[in-house]
Amino acid sequence: MQEIELKTVIKACQTDELTAEEQHLVQLAIEATDRSYAPYSHFSVGAAVRLDNGVELSGSNQENAAYPSGLCAERTTLFYAGAQYPDEPVRMLAIAARGTDGELTYEPTGPCGACRQVIVESETRAGRPIRILLYGRKCTYVIEGIRALLPLCFSEF
């Protein structure tokens, strides 16, 4: 039997270590948490993307009493970007969350499994990795492509 070890590289950065563009995108994601509709989980998530053409878009999670009918912030944002700018690749994605206490999370919050797979599809569509920024008050994780978080993903890319 062969054992395969997978390695993930994640940079933990303080705000001043991020570029101005990254800081701005994180701020858009934080602001998007205020537009979340989360009456059931009380966990508000915001996401923001920067496209290759410089356009920035944001979205938030939208819950529904019929739980499968809700949608995460990452998918809301990526689907909106794809619908409005179908030929413009996503260059960067920032995610921020507010816990059930209403405060921004201390630890960075990662995307759920379904969102990770949607990010894989966005990377496949673009033909390259997306820079991912996961914000937490403690630090921001900077990840070069979703495969660091979902190494055995379903994809041809």
N, C-alpha and C positions, 0 to 999 in steps of 0.2 A: 504494500500500500504506500502511496506517495502522499506526503503531507504538503499542502500548499499554504504558505503564509501570505496574507494580504496586508499591505502597509498603507496607512492613510496619513497624509500630511495636512495638518491644519495649523494655521498661524493664529495665535491669540494676540490681538493687537489692542493697545489703548487708543482712544479716539485720536490723539495727536499723532499717532503712527499711521493713520489712514490718510489717503490723499484727500484734497478738498472735494473732489468729485464723489469719492466714497462716503465722506462725512455727510455730504448733501443728500445722497441717496438713502443713507441710514436715517437721516432726519425725516425724509419723506415717508419712510416705512413707519417710523414712530408716530408721525402725525396721522397716518392712515389707521392706526389702532383706535383713534377717537371716532372713526366712522364705522367701526365694527358693529354688527348686530349679533350680540351673543347673550341673549336672555336666558339660555339654558346652561351653558358651560361657564359663563362669566369669564371666559378666557379670550381676550381680544387680540387678534393678530393683524398686523399690517404688513404689506409687502410693496416694494417699489422696484421698477426695472428701468434700466437705461438701455436704449436701443443704439445700434451703430450710428444712426443719424443724429444722435444727441437727444432725442425725445425721451422724456421721463414720464412714466405713468405709475399710478399706485392703486391699490385695492385693499380690501379688508375681508375678513371672514364674515359670512352671512349665514346664520343658523336658521333652522326651520323646525317646528314641532315634530315633523316627520324627518328624523335625523338624517337619513340618506339624501334628503333633498337640499341640505345646506351645502355650502362650498367654502373651502379654505381660502385664505388670502392669497396664497401663492398661485393657486389655480385661477382665481378670479382675475388676478393681475396678468398672468401669462396668457390666458384665453382672450382677455381684452386686447392685449398687445398683438396677438396673432390675428384677431378679427379686424382690428383697425389698421395694422401695418404688417400684412401677411408676408411681405418680401424683405422686411427689415429684421435682422437677427437681434436677439437679446444679447447684450454684452455683459450686463451685470444685474444681479438680483440681490436686494436687501430684504431682510425679514426681522421684524421686531414684535414683541408680545407684551401684553399686560396680564398679570396673573389674576386670580380670583379676588385678590385684595385691591385690584385697580392700579397697582404699581407696576412699572416696567420690570420685567423679570431680571433677576440678578445674573443668572446664568444665561448664555445665548440659547435661543430656542430653535431647534432644527425642524425642518419640514416633515410632515407625516409620510408614510410610505407611498400613498397615492400621489402626493405632490412630488415626491422624489421621482416617480416614474414619469410624471408630466414634464418635469425639468429635463429628464433624459430625452424625451421627445423634442423638447425645444432645442436641446443641443444637437440632436440628430438633424433636425430641420435646418439649423444654422451650419452644421458641419464642423462645429468646434465647441469647446467647453465654455460654460458661463461662469464668470467670477461670482461667487456667492458670499454674501456678508450676513452673518448671523449675529445680531446685536444682543448684548446683555449689559447691564450696568457694570458688571465685573470686567468685561472685555468684549471685543467683537471678534468672532472667528472669521477668518478669511480662507476660503476654500476655492481651489482652482478646478472647478468642474464637479458635477454631481456624483461622478463615479467614486469619488473619495468617500461619499456617504452611502452609496449604493453600488458597490463594486461588481456584483454579479447581476447586473440589471438586464432587462429584456430589451435588446436593441441590436441593430445591425451595424451601428456606428462604432 
